[in-house]
Amino acid sequence: MAIPVISVKGVVLGWALTRRRIAALRARGVPADEAERRVNPAAAAGKADWRILAGGLGFAAFTATAVLSDPP
């Protein structure tokens, strides 16, 4: 259970640091949309890489099949 807890803490920390950077830019007078774009330019694009998503789905399906089948 330690790994999921560490993972969630990492996500929360990343979110908090991003919000902190945006707040610092806003304090300098940068508009909200520009601050968001500067801190996270990939999110502004909003383009998903379907190959990675399909690979993850395939891995999940393979893992579920392996776990749910009754291996010898």
SEFIZA-3560 file (N, C-alpha, C; in Angstrom, 3 decimals):
REM SEFIZA-3560
<numar><xx>0.813</xx><yy>-1.206</yy><zz>0.000</zz><atom>N</atom></numar>
<numar><xx>0.000</xx><yy>0.000</yy><zz>0.000</zz><atom>CA</atom></numar>
<numar><xx>0.849</xx><yy>1.260</yy><zz>0.000</zz><atom>C</atom></numar>
<numar><xx>2.143</xx><yy>1.131</yy><zz>0.225</zz><atom>N</atom></numar>
<numar><xx>2.997</xx><yy>2.319</yy><zz>0.264</zz><atom>CA</atom></numar>
<numar><xx>3.124</xx><yy>2.959</yy><zz>-1.111</zz><atom>C</atom></numar>
<numar><xx>3.200</xx><yy>2.147</yy><zz>-2.152</zz><atom>N</atom></numar>
<numar><xx>3.385</xx><yy>2.699</yy><zz>-3.491</zz><atom>CA</atom></numar>
<numar><xx>2.197</xx><yy>3.556</yy><zz>-3.922</zz><atom>C</atom></numar>
<numar><xx>0.947</xx><yy>3.113</yy><zz>-3.764</zz><atom>N</atom></numar>
<numar><xx>-0.163</xx><yy>4.000</yy><zz>-4.136</zz><atom>CA</atom></numar>
<numar><xx>-0.199</xx><yy>5.292</yy><zz>-3.316</zz><atom>C</atom></numar>
<numar><xx>0.141</xx><yy>5.200</yy><zz>-2.046</zz><atom>N</atom></numar>
<numar><xx>0.149</xx><yy>6.403</yy><zz>-1.199</zz><atom>CA</atom></numar>
<numar><xx>1.209</xx><yy>7.382</yy><zz>-1.692</zz><atom>C</atom></numar>
<numar><xx>2.393</xx><yy>6.877</yy><zz>-2.012</zz><atom>N</atom></numar>
<numar><xx>3.463</xx><yy>7.732</yy><zz>-2.529</zz><atom>CA</atom></numar>
<numar><xx>3.051</xx><yy>8.327</yy><zz>-3.864</zz><atom>C</atom></numar>
<numar><xx>2.415</xx><yy>7.537</yy><zz>-4.701</zz><atom>N</atom></numar>
<numar><xx>1.961</xx><yy>8.025</yy><zz>-6.000</zz><atom>CA</atom></numar>
<numar><xx>0.955</xx><yy>9.153</yy><zz>-5.854</zz><atom>C</atom></numar>
<numar><xx>-0.015</xx><yy>8.972</yy><zz>-4.990</zz><atom>N</atom></numar>
<numar><xx>-1.033</xx><yy>10.012</yy><zz>-4.773</zz><atom>CA</atom></numar>
<numar><xx>-0.392</xx><yy>11.267</yy><zz>-4.193</zz><atom>C</atom></numar>
<numar><xx>0.536</xx><yy>11.093</yy><zz>-3.261</zz><atom>N</atom></numar>
<numar><xx>1.235</xx><yy>12.253</yy><zz>-2.701</zz><atom>CA</atom></numar>
<numar><xx>2.000</xx><yy>13.002</yy><zz>-3.784</zz><atom>C</atom></numar>
<numar><xx>2.602</xx><yy>12.285</yy><zz>-4.704</zz><atom>N</atom></numar>
<numar><xx>3.328</xx><yy>12.922</yy><zz>-5.805</zz><atom>CA</atom></numar>
<numar><xx>2.406</xx><yy>13.728</yy><zz>-6.702</zz><atom>C</atom></numar>
<numar><xx>1.231</xx><yy>13.192</yy><zz>-6.990</zz><atom>N</atom></numar>
<numar><xx>0.266</xx><yy>13.900</yy><zz>-7.818</zz><atom>CA</atom></numar>
<numar><xx>-0.208</xx><yy>15.172</yy><zz>-7.109</zz><atom>C</atom></numar>
<numar><xx>-0.515</xx><yy>15.056</yy><zz>-5.831</zz><atom>N</atom></numar>
<numar><xx>-0.971</xx><yy>16.216</yy><zz>-5.061</zz><atom>CA</atom></numar>
<numar><xx>0.132</xx><yy>17.273</yy><zz>-4.981</zz><atom>C</atom></numar>
<numar><xx>1.372</xx><yy>16.843</yy><zz>-4.750</zz><atom>N</atom></numar>
<numar><xx>2.489</xx><yy>17.779</yy><zz>-4.694</zz><atom>CA</atom></numar>
<numar><xx>2.683</xx><yy>18.477</yy><zz>-6.038</zz><atom>C</atom></numar>
<numar><xx>2.616</xx><yy>17.729</yy><zz>-7.123</zz><atom>N</atom></numar>
<numar><xx>2.734</xx><yy>18.326</yy><zz>-8.451</zz><atom>CA</atom></numar>
<numar><xx>1.653</xx><yy>19.346</yy><zz>-8.716</zz><atom>C</atom></numar>
<numar><xx>0.430</xx><yy>19.012</yy><zz>-8.324</zz><atom>N</atom></numar>
<numar><xx>-0.682</xx><yy>19.951</yy><zz>-8.497</zz><atom>CA</atom></numar>
<numar><xx>-0.440</xx><yy>21.225</yy><zz>-7.686</zz><atom>C</atom></numar>
<numar><xx>-0.005</xx><yy>21.064</yy><zz>-6.441</zz><atom>N</atom></numar>
<numar><xx>0.227</xx><yy>22.221</yy><zz>-5.564</zz><atom>CA</atom></numar>
<numar><xx>1.345</xx><yy>23.108</yy><zz>-6.105</zz><atom>C</atom></numar>
<numar><xx>2.417</xx><yy>22.504</yy><zz>-6.600</zz><atom>N</atom></numar>
<numar><xx>3.513</xx><yy>23.293</yy><zz>-7.157</zz><atom>CA</atom></numar>
<numar><xx>3.087</xx><yy>24.039</yy><zz>-8.418</zz><atom>C</atom></numar>
<numar><xx>2.267</xx><yy>23.398</yy><zz>-9.228</zz><atom>N</atom></numar>
<numar><xx>1.749</xx><yy>24.063</yy><zz>-10.431</zz><atom>CA</atom></numar>
<numar><xx>0.892</xx><yy>25.256</yy><zz>-10.049</zz><atom>C</atom></numar>
<numar><xx>-0.014</xx><yy>25.068</yy><zz>-9.099</zz><atom>N</atom></numar>
<numar><xx>-0.868</xx><yy>26.184</yy><zz>-8.644</zz><atom>CA</atom></numar>
<numar><xx>-0.019</xx><yy>27.310</yy><zz>-8.068</zz><atom>C</atom></numar>
<numar><xx>1.052</xx><yy>26.935</yy><zz>-7.371</zz><atom>N</atom></numar>
<numar><xx>1.943</xx><yy>27.941</yy><zz>-6.770</zz><atom>CA</atom></numar>
<numar><xx>2.633</xx><yy>28.774</yy><zz>-7.853</zz><atom>C</atom></numar>
<numar><xx>3.121</xx><yy>28.094</yy><zz>-8.913</zz><atom>N</atom></numar>
<numar><xx>3.766</xx><yy>28.820</yy><zz>-10.013</zz><atom>CA</atom></numar>
<numar><xx>2.792</xx><yy>29.739</yy><zz>-10.723</zz><atom>C</atom></numar>
<numar><xx>1.572</xx><yy>29.271</yy><zz>-10.922</zz><atom>N</atom></numar>
<numar><xx>0.556</xx><yy>30.098</yy><zz>-11.567</zz><atom>CA</atom></numar>
<numar><xx>0.244</xx><yy>31.315</yy><zz>-10.701</zz><atom>C</atom></numar>
<numar><xx>0.130</xx><yy>31.112</yy><zz>-9.397</zz><atom>N</atom></numar>
<numar><xx>-0.148</xx><yy>32.225</yy><zz>-8.490</zz><atom>CA</atom></numar>
<numar><xx>0.988</xx><yy>33.249</yy><zz>-8.526</zz><atom>C</atom></numar>
<numar><xx>2.236</xx><yy>32.785</yy><zz>-8.610</zz><atom>N</atom></numar>
<numar><xx>3.372</xx><yy>33.707</yy><zz>-8.681</zz><atom>CA</atom></numar>
<numar><xx>3.321</xx><yy>34.531</yy><zz>-9.966</zz><atom>C</atom></numar>
<numar><xx>2.985</xx><yy>33.889</yy><zz>-11.070</zz><atom>N</atom></numar>
<numar><xx>2.864</xx><yy>34.623</yy><zz>-12.336</zz><atom>CA</atom></numar>
<numar><xx>1.716</xx><yy>35.625</yy><zz>-12.275</zz><atom>C</atom></numar>
<numar><xx>0.609</xx><yy>35.211</yy><zz>-11.684</zz><atom>N</atom></numar>
<numar><xx>-0.544</xx><yy>36.111</yy><zz>-11.558</zz><atom>CA</atom></numar>
<numar><xx>-0.198</xx><yy>37.317</yy><zz>-10.693</zz><atom>C</atom></numar>
<numar><xx>0.623</xx><yy>37.104</yy><zz>-9.659</zz><atom>N</atom></numar>
<numar><xx>1.037</xx><yy>38.207</yy><zz>-8.784</zz><atom>CA</atom></numar>
<numar><xx>1.891</xx><yy>39.219</yy><zz>-9.544</zz><atom>C</atom></numar>
<numar><xx>2.576</xx><yy>38.755</yy><zz>-10.587</zz><atom>N</atom></numar>
<numar><xx>3.386</xx><yy>39.661</yy><zz>-11.420</zz><atom>CA</atom></numar>
<numar><xx>2.569</xx><yy>40.340</yy><zz>-12.503</zz><atom>C</atom></numar>
<numar><xx>1.261</xx><yy>40.055</yy><zz>-12.544</zz><atom>N</atom></numar>
<numar><xx>0.396</xx><yy>40.725</yy><zz>-13.500</zz><atom>CA</atom></numar>
<numar><xx>0.125</xx><yy>39.955</yy><zz>-14.780</zz><atom>C</atom></numar>
<numar><xx>0.515</xx><yy>38.695</yy><zz>-14.828</zz><atom>N</atom></numar>
<numar><xx>0.259</xx><yy>37.873</yy><zz>-16.012</zz><atom>CA</atom></numar>
<numar><xx>-1.202</xx><yy>37.419</yy><zz>-15.975</zz><atom>C</atom></numar>
<numar><xx>-1.936</xx><yy>37.554</yy><zz>-17.083</zz><atom>N</atom></numar>
<numar><xx>-3.324</xx><yy>37.082</yy><zz>-17.101</zz><atom>CA</atom></numar>
<numar><xx>-3.411</xx><yy>35.576</yy><zz>-16.816</zz><atom>C</atom></numar>
<numar><xx>-4.553</xx><yy>35.143</yy><zz>-16.288</zz><atom>N</atom></numar>
<numar><xx>-4.721</xx><yy>33.750</yy><zz>-15.858</zz><atom>CA</atom></numar>
<numar><xx>-4.484</xx><yy>32.752</yy><zz>-16.990</zz><atom>C</atom></numar>
<numar><xx>-5.056</xx><yy>32.993</yy><zz>-18.161</zz><atom>N</atom></numar>
<numar><xx>-4.890</xx><yy>32.034</yy><zz>-19.261</zz><atom>CA</atom></numar>
<numar><xx>-3.443</xx><yy>31.969</yy><zz>-19.737</zz><atom>C</atom></numar>
<numar><xx>-2.751</xx><yy>33.102</yy><zz>-19.747</zz><atom>N</atom></numar>
<numar><xx>-1.339</xx><yy>33.120</yy><zz>-20.142</zz><atom>CA</atom></numar>
<numar><xx>-0.478</xx><yy>32.420</yy><zz>-19.096</zz><atom>C</atom></numar>
<numar><xx>-0.765</xx><yy>32.637</yy><zz>-17.822</zz><atom>N</atom></numar>
<numar><xx>-0.015</xx><yy>31.961</yy><zz>-16.757</zz><atom>CA</atom></numar>
<numar><xx>-0.189</xx><yy>30.447</yy><zz>-16.859</zz><atom>C</atom></numar>
<numar><xx>-1.407</xx><yy>30.008</yy><zz>-17.108</zz><atom>N</atom></numar>
<numar><xx>-1.671</xx><yy>28.567</yy><zz>-17.264</zz><atom>CA</atom></numar>
<numar><xx>-0.901</xx><yy>28.002</yy><zz>-18.455</zz><atom>C</atom></numar>
<numar><xx>-0.875</xx><yy>28.735</yy><zz>-19.539</zz><atom>N</atom></numar>
<numar><xx>-0.175</xx><yy>28.298</yy><zz>-20.751</zz><atom>CA</atom></numar>
<numar><xx>1.336</xx><yy>28.244</yy><zz>-20.519</zz><atom>C</atom></numar>
<numar><xx>1.873</xx><yy>29.204</yy><zz>-19.774</zz><atom>N</atom></numar>
<numar><xx>3.318</xx><yy>29.215</yy><zz>-19.499</zz><atom>CA</atom></numar>
<numar><xx>3.733</xx><yy>28.060</yy><zz>-18.592</zz><atom>C</atom></numar>
<numar><xx>2.918</xx><yy>27.757</yy><zz>-17.607</zz><atom>N</atom></numar>
<numar><xx>3.268</xx><yy>26.711</yy><zz>-16.644</zz><atom>CA</atom></numar>
<numar><xx>3.086</xx><yy>25.323</yy><zz>-17.239</zz><atom>C</atom></numar>
<numar><xx>2.031</xx><yy>25.129</yy><zz>-18.016</zz><atom>N</atom></numar>
<numar><xx>1.727</xx><yy>23.816</yy><zz>-18.565</zz><atom>CA</atom></numar>
<numar><xx>1.344</xx><yy>23.925</yy><zz>-20.042</zz><atom>C</atom></numar>
<numar><xx>2.332</xx><yy>24.090</yy><zz>-20.921</zz><atom>N</atom></numar>
<numar><xx>2.015</xx><yy>24.278</yy><zz>-22.343</zz><atom>CA</atom></numar>
<numar><xx>1.380</xx><yy>23.038</yy><zz>-22.984</zz><atom>C</atom></numar>
<numar><xx>1.674</xx><yy>21.844</yy><zz>-22.478</zz><atom>N</atom></numar>
<numar><xx>1.092</xx><yy>20.628</yy><zz>-23.058</zz><atom>CA</atom></numar>
<numar><xx>-0.410</xx><yy>20.558</yy><zz>-22.800</zz><atom>C</atom></numar>
<numar><xx>-0.854</xx><yy>21.050</yy><zz>-21.659</zz><atom>N</atom></numar>
<numar><xx>-2.283</xx><yy>21.017</yy><zz>-21.335</zz><atom>CA</atom></numar>
<numar><xx>-3.068</xx><yy>21.950</yy><zz>-22.240</zz><atom>C</atom></numar>
<numar><xx>-2.444</xx><yy>23.015</yy><zz>-22.670</zz><atom>N</atom></numar>
<numar><xx>-3.128</xx><yy>23.958</yy><zz>-23.565</zz><atom>CA</atom></numar>
<numar><xx>-3.412</xx><yy>23.302</yy><zz>-24.911</zz><atom>C</atom></numar>
<numar><xx>-2.509</xx><yy>22.429</yy><zz>-25.349</zz><atom>N</atom></numar>
<numar><xx>-2.702</xx><yy>21.755</yy><zz>-26.627</zz><atom>CA</atom></numar>
<numar><xx>-3.869</xx><yy>20.770</yy><zz>-26.537</zz><atom>C</atom></numar>
<numar><xx>-3.927</xx><yy>20.017</yy><zz>-25.445</zz><atom>N</atom></numar>
<numar><xx>-5.032</xx><yy>19.095</yy><zz>-25.219</zz><atom>CA</atom></numar>
<numar><xx>-5.089</xx><yy>17.923</yy><zz>-26.184</zz><atom>C</atom></numar>
<numar><xx>-3.956</xx><yy>17.526</yy><zz>-26.737</zz><atom>N</atom></numar>
<numar><xx>-3.938</xx><yy>16.426</yy><zz>-27.703</zz><atom>CA</atom></numar>
<numar><xx>-3.456</xx><yy>15.144</yy><zz>-27.025</zz><atom>C</atom></numar>
<numar><xx>-4.296</xx><yy>14.132</yy><zz>-27.052</zz><atom>N</atom></numar>
<numar><xx>-3.948</xx><yy>12.847</yy><zz>-26.443</zz><atom>CA</atom></numar>
<numar><xx>-3.158</xx><yy>12.002</yy><zz>-27.436</zz><atom>C</atom></numar>
<numar><xx>-2.219</xx><yy>11.227</yy><zz>-26.929</zz><atom>N</atom></numar>
<numar><xx>-1.476</xx><yy>10.284</yy><zz>-27.755</zz><atom>CA</atom></numar>
<numar><xx>-2.191</xx><yy>8.937</yy><zz>-27.654</zz><atom>C</atom></numar>
<numar><xx>-2.962</xx><yy>8.622</yy><zz>-28.666</zz><atom>N</atom></numar>
<numar><xx>-3.803</xx><yy>7.426</yy><zz>-28.631</zz><atom>CA</atom></numar>
<numar><xx>-3.001</xx><yy>6.141</yy><zz>-28.618</zz><atom>C</atom></numar>
<numar><xx>-1.774</xx><yy>6.163</yy><zz>-29.122</zz><atom>N</atom></numar>
<numar><xx>-0.944</xx><yy>4.958</yy><zz>-29.079</zz><atom>CA</atom></numar>
<numar><xx>-0.622</xx><yy>4.578</yy><zz>-27.638</zz><atom>C</atom></numar>
<numar><xx>-0.324</xx><yy>5.580</yy><zz>-26.819</zz><atom>N</atom></numar>
<numar><xx>-0.009</xx><yy>5.308</yy><zz>-25.415</zz><atom>CA</atom></numar>
<numar><xx>-1.261</xx><yy>4.837</yy><zz>-24.679</zz><atom>C</atom></numar>
<numar><xx>-2.387</xx><yy>5.482</yy><zz>-24.955</zz><atom>N</atom></numar>
<numar><xx>-3.632</xx><yy>5.077</yy><zz>-24.303</zz><atom>CA</atom></numar>
<numar><xx>-4.031</xx><yy>3.653</yy><zz>-24.703</zz><atom>C</atom></numar>
<numar><xx>-3.887</xx><yy>3.329</yy><zz>-25.973</zz><atom>N</atom></numar>
<numar><xx>-4.223</xx><yy>1.977</yy><zz>-26.441</zz><atom>CA</atom></numar>
<numar><xx>-3.272</xx><yy>0.947</yy><zz>-25.840</zz><atom>C</atom></numar>
<numar><xx>-2.002</xx><yy>1.292</yy><zz>-25.730</zz><atom>N</atom></numar>
<numar><xx>-1.034</xx><yy>0.383</yy><zz>-25.119</zz><atom>CA</atom></numar>
<numar><xx>-1.368</xx><yy>0.111</yy><zz>-23.660</zz><atom>C</atom></numar>
<numar><xx>-1.764</xx><yy>1.153</yy><zz>-22.938</zz><atom>N</atom></numar>
<numar><xx>-2.160</xx><yy>0.986</yy><zz>-21.541</zz><atom>CA</atom></numar>
<numar><xx>-3.395</xx><yy>0.123</yy><zz>-21.406</zz><atom>C</atom></numar>
<numar><xx>-4.358</xx><yy>0.344</yy><zz>-22.289</zz><atom>N</atom></numar>
<numar><xx>-5.576</xx><yy>-0.462</yy><zz>-22.272</zz><atom>CA</atom></numar>
<numar><xx>-5.267</xx><yy>-1.922</yy><zz>-22.606</zz><atom>C</atom></numar>
<numar><xx>-4.389</xx><yy>-2.130</yy><zz>-23.587</zz><atom>N</atom></numar>
<numar><xx>-3.988</xx><yy>-3.492</yy><zz>-23.938</zz><atom>CA</atom></numar>
<numar><xx>-3.285</xx><yy>-4.192</yy><zz>-22.780</zz><atom>C</atom></numar>
<numar><xx>-2.414</xx><yy>-3.467</yy><zz>-22.099</zz><atom>N</atom></numar>
<numar><xx>-1.722</xx><yy>-4.043</yy><zz>-20.943</zz><atom>CA</atom></numar>
<numar><xx>-2.700</xx><yy>-4.379</yy><zz>-19.828</zz><atom>C</atom></numar>
<numar><xx>-3.664</xx><yy>-3.498</yy><zz>-19.589</zz><atom>N</atom></numar>
<numar><xx>-4.668</xx><yy>-3.755</yy><zz>-18.552</zz><atom>CA</atom></numar>
<numar><xx>-5.502</xx><yy>-4.988</yy><zz>-18.904</zz><atom>C</atom></numar>
<numar><xx>-5.876</xx><yy>-5.102</yy><zz>-20.177</zz><atom>N</atom></numar>
<numar><xx>-6.660</xx><yy>-6.263</yy><zz>-20.605</zz><atom>CA</atom></numar>
<numar><xx>-5.844</xx><yy>-7.547</yy><zz>-20.463</zz><atom>C</atom></numar>
<numar><xx>-4.584</xx><yy>-7.503</yy><zz>-20.864</zz><atom>N</atom></numar>
<numar><xx>-3.713</xx><yy>-8.673</yy><zz>-20.732</zz><atom>CA</atom></numar>
<numar><xx>-3.556</xx><yy>-9.077</yy><zz>-19.261</zz><atom>C</atom></numar>
<numar><xx>-3.319</xx><yy>-8.092</yy><zz>-18.410</zz><atom>N</atom></numar>
<numar><xx>-3.139</xx><yy>-8.369</yy><zz>-16.985</zz><atom>CA</atom></numar>
<numar><xx>-4.414</xx><yy>-8.934</yy><zz>-16.372</zz><atom>C</atom></numar>
<numar><xx>-5.548</xx><yy>-8.344</yy><zz>-16.715</zz><atom>N</atom></numar>
<numar><xx>-6.820</xx><yy>-8.846</yy><zz>-16.180</zz><atom>CA</atom></numar>
<numar><xx>-7.085</xx><yy>-10.272</yy><zz>-16.652</zz><atom>C</atom></numar>
<numar><xx>-6.776</xx><yy>-10.539</yy><zz>-17.909</zz><atom>N</atom></numar>
<numar><xx>-6.955</xx><yy>-11.901</yy><zz>-18.437</zz><atom>CA</atom></numar>
<numar><xx>-6.049</xx><yy>-12.888</yy><zz>-17.724</zz><atom>C</atom></numar>
<numar><xx>-4.812</xx><yy>-12.504</yy><zz>-17.510</zz><atom>N</atom></numar>
<numar><xx>-3.858</xx><yy>-13.398</yy><zz>-16.849</zz><atom>CA</atom></numar>
<numar><xx>-4.277</xx><yy>-13.652</yy><zz>-15.396</zz><atom>C</atom></numar>
<numar><xx>-4.760</xx><yy>-12.643</yy><zz>-14.730</zz><atom>N</atom></numar>
<numar><xx>-5.147</xx><yy>-12.788</yy><zz>-13.319</zz><atom>CA</atom></numar>
<numar><xx>-6.441</xx><yy>-13.576</yy><zz>-13.170</zz><atom>C</atom></numar>
<numar><xx>-7.397</xx><yy>-13.292</yy><zz>-14.045</zz><atom>N</atom></numar>
<numar><xx>-8.713</xx><yy>-13.921</yy><zz>-13.904</zz><atom>CA</atom></numar>
<numar><xx>-8.760</xx><yy>-15.338</yy><zz>-14.451</zz><atom>C</atom></numar>
<numar><xx>-7.832</xx><yy>-15.679</yy><zz>-15.349</zz><atom>N</atom></numar>
<numar><xx>-7.808</xx><yy>-17.060</yy><zz>-15.833</zz><atom>CA</atom></numar>
<numar><xx>-7.196</xx><yy>-17.926</yy><zz>-14.740</zz><atom>C</atom></numar>
<numar><xx>-7.386</xx><yy>-19.175</yy><zz>-14.844</zz><atom>N</atom></numar>
<numar><xx>-6.874</xx><yy>-20.074</yy><zz>-13.808</zz><atom>CA</atom></numar>
<numar><xx>-5.584</xx><yy>-20.705</yy><zz>-14.313</zz><atom>C</atom></numar>
<numar><xx>-4.437</xx><yy>-20.043</yy><zz>-14.091</zz><atom>N</atom></numar>
<numar><xx>-3.178</xx><yy>-20.597</yy><zz>-14.599</zz><atom>CA</atom></numar>
<numar><xx>-2.804</xx><yy>-21.870</yy><zz>-13.856</zz><atom>C</atom></numar>
<numar><xx>-2.112</xx><yy>-22.765</yy><zz>-14.545</zz><atom>N</atom></numar>
<numar><xx>-1.733</xx><yy>-24.034</yy><zz>-13.904</zz><atom>CA</atom></numar>
<numar><xx>-0.724</xx><yy>-23.868</yy><zz>-12.799</zz><atom>C</atom></numar>
//
